[in-house]
Amino acid sequence: MELPDKATCHRALQSRDPRFDGLIYVGVKTTGIYCRPICPARTAKYENCTFYSSAAAAQEAGYRPCLRCRPETAPEFASWRGTSNTVSRALALIGEGALDGEGKSVDALAARLGLGERQLRRLFLQHLGASPIAVAQTRRVLFAKHLIHETKMPMTEIALAAGFSSLRRFNEVFHALFRRPPSALRRKSSVSRPNVEAGITLTVRYRPPYDWESMLAFLRARAISGVEVVESDCYRRTAEIDGSIGTVRVSHLSKKNSLCVTIHFPNVQALPAILTRVRRVFDTGADIETIDAHLSNDSHLAPFVARRPGLRAPGGWDGFELAIRAILGQQVTVGAAKRLAGQLVALHGKPVPRSLENHPGLTRAFPTAKRLASVESMGLGMPAARIKALRAMAEAAVRDPNLFSPLGTIEEAIARLRDIPGIGEWTAQYIALRAIRETDAFPASDVGLLRGIAKVDGVPATPARLLGRAETWRPWRAYAAQHLWSADSVDPLNVA
């Protein structure tokens, strides 16, 4: 993103303005430390401050993270930060581990995005002030620091979870950056208890406001029996990653503008992927004030935005899972799609291990693409065309591991999905919206959206008219869609 001028940044620092948290970082020349704009430390003099648009840029410039304001806990932002689409997509892939581990290079990342390595480096320097490798390393360091502060995990496990190749490398990086061993950063009041049954508990920050009740209501209406449980104050689900199964619990810490995430999983290396999925489902990366302000420029939509400040666009836990749910939801109600999904899980989902049997209601993981592609019969009572679509989607996901990755433009993503038999425009747009996290995806033929815009405008709507109205909502039509669904009080069709 393009930084505000230095005077504006310094005023934000002086006032500890939370609106700038996660958007700017300040490096203080006299201390060699970089901070968030809300840091409680005494404000540095104007001439001693250098401002950066990312933690990676500050770290690459030679500054080390502040131990008071903890940059690793700043809210993260996604594609609406003002970066280019290419950089936004690259950041999403880096967050999924595209540069962690052997054989993963910037060249390979650039190839996935359809451009050259030099061009990708240039875009990162232009928009973030740091190289892709620096961004990946900063994420590893800050995630490790997060684990050190908030858990009692052994240092060896933290190194593995954060993507370091060895404990030695982990120690070297921390000595160079903090001038002390990692263990010296651990606070005595780390929040997680050091026993397996307690799980690992971490916080995920967001930028307020946040409509938690609407998020829970959306997830509750679609919770799949055996896979998900939505209670009055939290969301719980099973998670299968690389053949291992665990559980995740998410609750709200409204006073801290955070989500509380408790993870039970046998493989600590899956922790970054799990947190990435939590952020995706709960849309914690949204610059919601900017989005709401933009949508409020539509005088008819503005009252609905004002009624639900902080309304997020929920993501999908897993791209394939969301795609199957979308197919099951074709031409039926949410309740019917939910029942079909429950039947599919009961027939083909992998049972949770005995160690997790004390997690009420969580009995199975959602079936993988490989599993559904290989079964002789889906065992569901539904039209043959949709059964074929389920199988075609499973086979496509097996053939292309990047099917739900944020590659190329939204038009290219839609085209890839529509090439799959049984996937029409509505289904492709809905998958793009919730699984690929295209903020401008918009399933205009959705019955719930048509009813919603009719309530907003007070006149009947057609898909063509709705698309015309939606032009002014770009690039955040996905959020406008969420407001329209909320405006539609009856059980909508076509919302999986």
Secondary structure, 3 states (H helix, E strand, C coil): CCCCCHHHHHHHHHHCCHHHECCEEEEECCCCEEECCCCCCCCCCHHHEEEECCHHHHHHCCCEECCCCCHHHCCCCCHHHCCCHHHHHHHHHHHCCCCCCCCCCHHHHHHHHCCCHHHHHHHHHHHHCCCHHHHHHHHHHHHHHHHHHHCCCCHHHHHHHCCCCCHHHHHHHHHHHHCCCHHHHCCCCCCCCCCHHHCEEEEEECCCCCCHHHHHHHHHHHCCCECEEECCCEEEEEEEECCEEEEEEEEEEHHHCEEEEEEECCCHHHHHHHHHHHHHHHCCCCCHHHHHHHHCCCCCCHHHHHHCCCCCCCCCCCHHHHHHHHHHCCCCEHHHHHHHHHHHHHHHCCECCHHHCCCCCECECCCCHHHHHHCCCCCCCCCHHHHHHHHHHHHHHHHCCCCCCCCCCHHHHHHHHHCCCCCCHHHHHHHHHHCCCCCCCCCCCCHHHHHHHHHHHCCCCCHHHHHHHHHHHCCCHHHHHHHHHHHCCCCCECCC
